[in-house]
Amino acid sequence: MINFRYHVVSVIGIFVALAVGIVLGAGPLQARINSAMGPGEQSQAASEQAAELSAQASAEAAGLKELATARLGQSLAGKSVVVLTLPGARSEDVTSVRETLTGAGAQVVGAITLSDNWDSQAMSQYRTTLSATLASHLSNPAAATASADAVIGYSIAQVVSSTDSESNLLSQILTDKTTPIMTIDEDPKGAGQALVAIGPRPDAQGSKSTAAPAVERSADAWAGLGQAVGATSGVVLGDASAKGSLVAQLRAHGVAVTTVDSVGTTLGAVDTALALASPSASARAYGVGAGAQSAVPSGS
């Protein structure tokens, strides 16, 4: 007899395939339609198609979320999670992940926002200097041979999971008002078990923004945090649509952490919860982006 959980997973896979098909299939189809239409007709057709695709995607996202809820149940009951918001991440994406996690029984006991100082290439030397101070207060033996950015990652992990004097000192250093690495939005008070890091969506193409130049990010900083998140059997949710994006870089370098791409989508939030429900400290990759091993975690 087919196991109900297996059936749910299979149906989830169907919804995922449909969602991916909409995204990937729209491009070639649109090109053929446009070639046979004038400018005015193209504009109207594009608007109509956009509305149709939006409605279809919303319906499939709702179906995926409902099926995932049935599969997850309360599988995260007893799990204490701290959410890390990375530079550029959208608040609505963080909210979506939090709601999905708590819906599966998890307790979000803390929230931390990392600043540009954490991964700015221009602040690399500062982080190297800072890591020498942090390392002497770390309890994780891996810190002895870790890179400067990994030391900072392990320091963040210790701050959220312990309240001893060394951890309090680490917290003070990392939140220093002069050059903060992070801010504590919701103090976990040492109750954090797993870290869930949420990164930004893909950069908007063709942006004409007159804002200040984008910060050059450090892949070493991403890898360092990834190691620390992996050590808690946590998850990094981000973008893998380009070679230099957060999740794509973590996967390419084989960082031992579970990664989920498609940040900002229902699939991304659902995959994060499903991955957390079957924790692992090894390199696992879920989603539809470069390097993904499967669209949805298989679970147990």
N, C-alpha and C positions, 0 to 999 in steps of 0.2 A: 504494500500500500504506500502511495506517495506521501511522504511526510509533509504536513501543512507548512512548516517553515520553508521547506524546499520549494513548495508551490509558490509561496509568497515571493521568495527570492527570484524565481523564474519570471513572475509577472512584473516585478520591479525591473528586471532586465529588459522586458519588452518596452516598458515606459521609457527607460533610459535610451534604448535604441531609437524609439520614435523621436525623442527630444533631440538626440544627436543628428538624426536624419533631417530634421527641420533646419537645424543650423547649417549643416554641411550641404544640404541639397538646394538651399535657397539661392546660392551664388550662381551655379551653372544655369539653373532654370531661369533666373532673372535675366541673365545675359541673352538667352535665346528669345525671351519675350521682348526685351528692349530693342533687339535688332529688327523686329517687324513692326515697330510702332514709331510714331512721330513724337516730338518732345512733349507736347501736351498730353498725349495718351500715355506716355511713359510715366509722367508725374502722377496722373490719376491712378494708373495701374500699380505704381509703386506704393502709393498710399493705401490702396485697397489690400494689396498683398501684405503690407506691414501690419495692418489691422488684423487680417486673418491669421497671420503667423503669431501675432501677440496673443490673440484669443486662444489659439490652439496650444501654444506653449504654456499659457496660464492654466488651462485645463489639465494638461499632462503633468505640470508641476504639482497641482493639487492632488492628482491621482497618485503620483509618486510619493508625496508626503503622507497620504492616507495609508498606503501600503507599507511604507517604511515604519509608520507608527505601529501598525499591527505586528510587524516583525520585531521591532525594538521592545515593545511592551515596557516593562520596568527593568530592562537589562542593565541600566546604569545606576540602579538603586544602591546607595552606599558609597558611590564614587564622588569624591570631592575634587572639583576642577577649578583651576585658576585660568582665566582667560587673559592672554597677552595680545594687546592691540599693537600691531606693527605700524611704522610710519606710512601714511597714505591709505590705511584701511578705512573703509566706510562704516559709520556707526550702524547703519541698517544691516550690514552684513554681520557685524558682531551680535546685534540683537537677534537676528535669525538663528545663528548658531546657538546662542544661549537658550533660546526658546526650545530648540530641538533637543538640546542636552537635558534641560530640566523636564521636558515632556517625557523623556525616557527614564526619569528618576534620578538623574544626577543632581548634585548640589553645587552650584557655582558659588564658591566660598570667597572668591577674590577676583579682582580685576586690576590689571597693570597696563599702562600705556608706555611704550618705548619711544624715546625721542630720536631725533635725527643724529644725535651724538652716538647712538648705539651702532648705526651702520653707515654713517657718512665716511666716505673714503678720506675726506679732509681731516677727520678726527682719528684716523688710524693710529698715529703716534701717541695721541693722548690715551687711547685705550690700552696700548702696549704698556705705557707707564703706569696706568691705573691698575692693570692686571697684576703687577708685581706686589702691590699693596693688598689686593683682594686675595691672592693665592694663599697668603699666610693664615687666612681665617676660614678657609674652606675645609669641610669635613670629607668631601668626596675624594678618594685616593686618585681618581683619574686626573685631578687637577695638577698633579705633580708633573705630568708630561704633556699637558694640554696646551694648545695655542693661547695667545693672549685673548682672542675673541671667545674661545671656548671657556676660559676662566671666567669671563664676564657672564656667559650663559649659565655656567654652573652656580655662579653667585646668585643670579636671579632665582634659580631653582631652589637654592638653599633658603633664601629669604622667605619664599612662600610656603616652605614646608617645615620650618623650625622657628622657635622663638627664643633660642638660647642667646647668650651674650654675643657670641661671635656672629650669629645671624643678624642680630640687631645692629651690630657695627657695619656689617655688609650693607644693610638697608640704608643706613645713614650715608655711606659713601656713594652708593648708586643713585640716591635721590638728592644729593648735594645741590643746592639751589643755584650755585654758580655755573656748573656744567653737568646737569643731570643726565644720567643714562636712562632713567625711567621715573615715572610718577606712579604712586599707589592710589588708585581711584577707590578701590574697596579692599581694605586690609584683610587678608586671609587669616591673619593671626596664627600662622604656622600650620593651618589645617589643610593646605593644598597637597593633593596626592599626584594629580596629573596636570600637565600644562597643555593648553590648546592655544597655539599661536595663529593669529588671523592676519594675513597680509593684504595688500592692495589688489584691486582689479587691474586688468591690462591698461596701459596708458592709452588715452584717447588718441586715435589716429588723426593726423592733420590738424591738431589743435593750433589755434592762432592766439593763444593766451599771451597776455603781456606781463604775466606774473614773473616773479624772480625765477632765474634758471633752476632747473630741477637739480636736486642733490645727487651727486654721483655716489651710488651705493656700493658697499663692500660685500662681495660674495663670501669673503672669509668670516665676516660678522654673521652672515646668514648660516654658514656651516657651523660656526661656534654655538649659536643658539640651537640649531638643529640637533647637535649632539646632546645638549642639555635637556631638550624636550624629549628626545628619544630615551634618555636615561630614566625619565619618569613614565615611560610607555605612553607618552602623549602624542599629539597630532599637530602637524603644521598644515594649515589650509591657505592656499594662495593661488598664484597664477603660473601656468606652465605653457602659455601660448607662444612664448618667444624663448629663444635659446638663453638669453641673459636674464630671464625672469626668476623670481625666488624659488619656486618649486622645481622648475627645470634645472636650476643650478644644483640644488640639493640632490636631485636624482642623478644628475650627470657625475657628481663627485662621490656617489655611493654613501652619503651620510646615513648613519644608522638611526633613522627616524621614519615614522609613518607619515607620508605626504598625501594630501588630497588636493586636486586642482579644481578648477571651475568655481573659484570663490565668487560669491555674489549670486549663486544659483541655488535652487532647492536641492539639486544633486550634490553640490558641495557641502551643504549643511547636513544632509542626510548621511553622506559618506563619512563625515567627521564623527557623527554619533555611532554609526555602525562600526567604524574602525576602533573607536574607544571602547566599544562593548566587547571586543576581542583583542585586548591589549598585547602589544609586542614591542620589544626594544630593538627589533631588526628593521632593515630598510624595506618598507612596503610602499607601494605607489598605487593610488586609486583615482579614478576619474576618466577623463577622455583626452587629456593633454599628452604632450610628449613624455614618453617614459612610463606611462601608466601600465600597470600589470593587468588590471581589470577595472571595469566601470564601477562595480559595487563590491565591497568586502563580502566574502562568502560567509564569514562568521563560523560559529561552531555547530 
